């Protein structure tokens, strides 16, 4: 009879550890922060969580780790592009009218038109920023959903592999039992052999 250690990790704890670590990788955080978060939830030390991740859980989620790193890289790239575009909008210059030779400080536009122009730029910039935020939120939601589905797929695949292994072991036991039953039946059904003695009587041969 096997004895379960009090500090043994359950399947639910392994799943929680994997989910938190993958989330921190996607968000650009560190694994140490993830271990500390899991440790608080499971009343374990961050070192124990780190050891469990590196020695066992990480090997089962190689694909999930690659996806999380790819997601983190894409997010970083989107943020950089967004910052560049916002900087370009801020640097956009207002057209300066040509000076009049007779009146050097006279322009062809009024202050009201300049204000209206600046307000239109600000409005477009705000719309652009809102669109970017909306698209980023949608992409984040889809990426998280994809990661969850991938996580569930890997979990189910691992469980199926264990079930198939148990099923093969059961089939092997059943096959051995069947052969034993056939062997016993064959022994019971062996024909009794007789031979005739000198007096013409039949006698049973010994096996």
N, C-alpha and C positions, 0 to 999 in steps of 0.2 A: 504494500500500500504506500503510495507516494505521499510525502508531506510537503505542503505548500508553505514556502517561506513567507514570513509576515511582511517582508519588504518587496515581495515579488510584484512585478508589473502586470496589471490586467490588460486585456485587449482594449477596453475603453480608455484606459490611461495612455496606451500607446497611440490610439487614434487622436486623443486630445493633444498629445505632444506633437504629433505630425502636423495637425491642422494649424496649431499656433506657430510652429517654426516656419511652415510654408507661407503663412500670412505675413510674418515679419520679413521674410525674404522678398515677397512681392512688394511690400511697402518700403523697401530700402533700409529696413532696420537691421540690427545684428542678431545673431543667434543667441548671444549671451542674454540680451534683453528678453528673448523668447523663453529661454530656460528659466529666467527669474519669474516670468509671468506664470509659467506652468507650475513651477515650484510652489508659488503661493496658492494656486488652486488645488494642488494635490498634497500640500503640506510636506513637500520634499525639498531638499536643497537644490540650488541651481546646478551644482556640480553633479548631483545624482541624475538630474534630467539630462545634462550634457553627456554624461557617460552612457546613459540608455540610448540617446539619439545616435551617438557615434558608433556604438557597439552593435546595435540591432536595428532600430527603426529606420535610420537613414538608408540602409541597404535596400529596404522594401519600397522606397519612394524616390528612386533615381529619376524617373520620368517627371514626377511632380516637382522635384527640385529644379530640373532644367526649365520647365514651364514657368515656375515662379521667377527664376533669374531672367528669363526672356521678357516676362511681363514688367519686371523692375526696370530693365534696360529701355523698353518702349516708353514707359512712363517718364523716365528721365529725359529721353529724346523729345517727347512732346512738350515738356515743360521748357526745355531750352528753345525750341522753335517758337513757343508762345511768347517767351521773354524777348526774343529777337524781333518778332513782329510788333509787339507793343512798343519797343524802343524805336522802331522805324516810324511808327505813327506819331510818336512824341517829337521826333526830329523833323517831321514834315514842315516845310517852310511855307509861310504865306506869301503869295506873289506881291512884289513891291512895285508900285506904279512908277513910271518914269517921271523924273523931276521936270517941272516947267522952268524954262530959263528965266522967265520974268518973275516967277514966284517959286523959289527953290523949295519951300516947305509946303506948297500946295499939292494935294493929291486928288486923284479922281474918285476915291472912295471915302465914305463917311465912317465915323467911329461905330455907328450902329451896324453898318455892313460888316465891319471887321469883327464885332462881337457876335453877329449872327453866323459868320463863317466859322469862328472858333467854336461856337456852340454846336454847329453841325458836325464838325470834326470830333468833338467830344462825344456827341450822340452816337456817331458811327463807331467810334472806338469802344464805347460801352456795349453796343450791340455785338460787336466782334468778340469782346471779352466774354459776354454772356453765352454766345454761341460756342466758344471754345470750352467754357466750363460745363455746358450742357453735354457736349460731345465727350468730354473727358469723363463725366459722371456715368454716361451711358456705356462707354468703353470699360470703365472700371467695374460696373455692374455685370456686364457680359463676361469679363475676364474672371471675376470672382465665381460666377455661375459655372463657367467652364472648368475652373480649378476644382470646384466642389464635385462636379460630375466626374472629372478625372480621378479625384480622390476616392469617390464611391466605387468607380469602376475597378481601380486597383485593389480596393478592399474586397470587393466581391470576387475578383479574380483569385486573390490569395485564399479566400475561404473555399472557393470551388476546387482549387488545387488540393487542399486538405481533404475535402469530401471525396474527390476522386482517388486519392491515396488510400483513404479508409475503405472505399468501395472495392478497390483492387485487392486489399488485404482480406476483405470478407469473402470475395470470390475465391481467393486462393484457399481459404479455410474450408469453404463449401466443397471445393473440388477434391481436397484431401479426404474429407468426410465421405464423399460419394465413392471414391476409390476404395476406401476401407469397407464400406457396405457391400460393394460388388465383390470384394475379395472374400468376405465372410459368406456371402451367398454362394459363391463358387465352391467354397469348401463344403458347405452343407449339401450342395446338389451333386457332388461327385458320385458317379455310378458305382455300386457295389459289384465287385468281380467275383465269379465262382469258377471252380474247376472240378472235374469229375475224378473221384478217387478210383482205386483198383476194383472196388466192389460196385462201381456204377453210381455211387452216391455223389451228390453235389456238395461241395464244402466251400465256405466263404474264405476268400483269400485275405490275409492280413495286409494292411497298408504299410 
